[in-house]
Amino acid sequence: MEMPTGTIKKLVADRGFGFIAAEDGKEFFFHRSGTEGDFDSLQGGEKVSFEIEASPKGPRAKSVRTL
């Protein structure tokens, strides 16, 4: 199965999280612990791929990696 892709819409680096605008129009929260690679090197507008997992606050992105 192909992983969803999107663009980093907002990054709150000092708090360790951000939001991804998926290509299907949905928005997903992600935490620095859900990134593969260096969270601190991510930038807004960057294209990423990710997986979706359930969380207490709704679906969120995990295994976030740049394309």
N, C-alpha and C positions, 0 to 999 in steps of 0.2 A: 504494500500500500504506500502511495506517495504521501510524504509529509506535507502539511499545509505550509504556505509561505505568506509572508506579509512584510510590512515595513514598521520599523520602530517609530511609533507616533510620539511618545513622550518618554523621557528618561529622567528619573529622579536619582541621580548617581549618589548623592550624599546619604540617601535613605535606602539605597540598594534595591530599587525596583523600577519597573517601567510598564509601558503598555504597547502592544503590537496591534496595528490595524491589519487584519487579515485580508487577503484578496477577495474573500466572499463578503466583505463589509462588516464582519463581526470584529469586536475588540476584545483582546485578552490581556489580563494582568500577567506579569512574570516577575519573579524574585531573582536576585543575584545567584541564589543557590540552584536555580533552574537553568542556568546558562552553562554551555560547554565552551570552555575557553575563558578568556579574561573579560569579566564583566566591565571593568574599568576602561576597556578599549572600545566598547560599543558607543555608537553615536546615533542621534536622532536622524531619521531618514534612511538608515541602513536597511538593506534587504536581509531577511532572516528566514530560516525554516525552523519549525518547532513541532512538538507533539502537544496534545491537549489532554489534561487530566482533570478529574473532579476535585474540588476543594470545598470546604464548608461555605465559602462565599460565592461559589459558582465555578464554571470552567476556567482554568488558567493554563498558561503555556509552560511547558518544561522542555528540556533538551534544546534550548534556544541556541542556534548557531548561525553565524553569518554565511551568506552565499557568495 
